[in-house]
Amino acid sequence: MNIGNAIQLARTKRRLSQAQLAQRADMSVSYLSLLERSRRDPPLSTLQRLAAALRVPLEILFFLGAEDGELSGINKELAGQLAVTALELLNEPESPQADLPL
């Protein structure tokens, strides 16, 4: 699991700077940078705050962070469809009314 890559991918797809995401998630930019570079393993509560700040379900971050072999039990076609759906979700413009609870 490389949750750091997933956070960075979601952040860049949302066109957010590290400073913007850090502010939304109530954390320092340096801590977010450490997370994105996989230098720290965040607790679940931090991942929940990041998912809410990115306005994506937490499960999307876990899916995007999965590495080779971690999804071996899932049908390849389904995994491909999930990947496309996840990326489409991240490409959608943010809606202020769609705020997820922190």
GUMAR-275678 format. One record per atom (N, C-alpha, C): y, z, x. Coordinates in steps of 0.05 Angstrom, whole numbers, plus 5000, padded with zeros to 4 digits. Example, Ala and Ser with C-alpha at 12.3 -4.5 7.8 and 13.67 -1.06 7.14 Angstrom:
<atoms>
488651565264 491051565246 493451565264 495551425257 497951435273 500151575258 
</atoms>
This chain:
<atoms>
497650005017 500050005000 502550005018 504249815013 506749795028 509049805008 509550054999 511550084978 514350024989 514750045015 517349975027 518049685023 516149515027 516649225022 517249174993 515849314975 516249274947 519149364939 520049584950 522749674944 524849474954 524449384978 526249184990 526248924974 523948834967 523748584951 525148614924 524648834911 525948874884 528948894888 529849034908 532749074913 534048804919 532848644936 534148384942 533948194918 531848204903 531648034879 533848114858 534448374858 536548474840 539348434852 539448324876 541948274890 543548524894 542148734902 543448994908 543449044938 545549154948 545649244975 544149514977 543449595001 542149855004 544050074994 546650044999 548550244990 548650264960 548550034947 548650034917 546150174906 543850104916 541350214906 541250514912 542050594936 542050874944 543851034925 546150924919 547951074901 546651094873 545550884863 544250894836 541951094836 540451114858 538051284859 538751564869 541251614875 542151874884 540751964910 540951784930 539751844956 541551714978 541151795002 542751685024 541651405031 543551245042 542750975051 540750995074 541051195091 539251215114 536451285104 536151445083 533551515072 532251265059 533851115044 532950865032 531950675053 533450655075 532750475097 530050555109 529650815112 527050915122 524850845103 525350865077 523250795058 522550505059 524650335060 524150045061 522649965086 523050105108 521650045133 519050195136 518250325114 515650475113 515550695135 517850805140 517951025160 517551295146 517751295119 517351545103 515651465079 514051665071 512451635046 513851795024 515051655005 516551794985 514851934964 515752164954 514252284932 514552124907 512852164887 512852024862 515552044849 516852274850 519452304836 521552114848 521452074874 523351884887 522751604878 520151534877 519451264868 520351214839 520151424822 521051404795 524051354793 525551494810 528451454811 529151174820 527751084840 528250804850 527550594829 525350634816 524650444795 526650434773 527650674765 529750684744 532250554754 533050604779 535450494790 535250184792 532850084797 532349794798 531849674770 531549854751 531049774723 528549604720 526349714733 523749594731 521749814726 519549754713 517449964711 516350034738 515650284741 514550384766 512050224774 510550144755 508049994760 508649734775 510949614770 511649364784 511949424814 513149644821 513349714849 510649744862 508849884848 506149924859 504749654861 504949484842 503749214843 504849054866 507449044869 508748894890 508049004918 507449264919 506849394944 503949374952 502249274935 499449254940 498949054963 497149134981 496448965003 493748834998 493048645016 490548505013 488248695010 486548634991 484148804986 484649034966 487149114963 487649334944 487349254915 487549004910 487248894883 484648734880 482748794897 480248634897 478648654871 479048864856 477648904831 478848754808 481148614812 482548474791 482048174794 481748044771 481347754770 483747624785 483047424802 485147294818 487247144801 486247024779 488146884761 490047084748 488947314739 490547524727 492547634748 491747674772 493547774793 495747574798 495147324798 497247114801 499247124778 498147144754 499947154730 501747404731 500547634740 502147874742 504347854763 503647724785 505647674806 508047504796 507347294782 509447114771 511147274751 509847424733 511347584714 513147794727 512147924747 513648124762 516148004774 515847774787 518147644799 520047534779 519047434756 520847344735 522447584724 521247814721 522548054712 524848124731 524348104756 526348174776 528547974777 528047724769 530047514769 531847524744 531047674724 532647694700 535247844706 537447764694 539947914698 539648194685 540948374698 540848654688 542448674663 541548834645 542948894620 543649194620 546249254617 547049544616 545649694594 544949564572 543549704550 540649754557 539549624577 536749654584 536249874605 538150054608 537750274627 535250424621 533650474642 531350644640 532250924646 531051124633 531751394639 531051474668 532751634680 532251734707 530451974707 
</atoms>
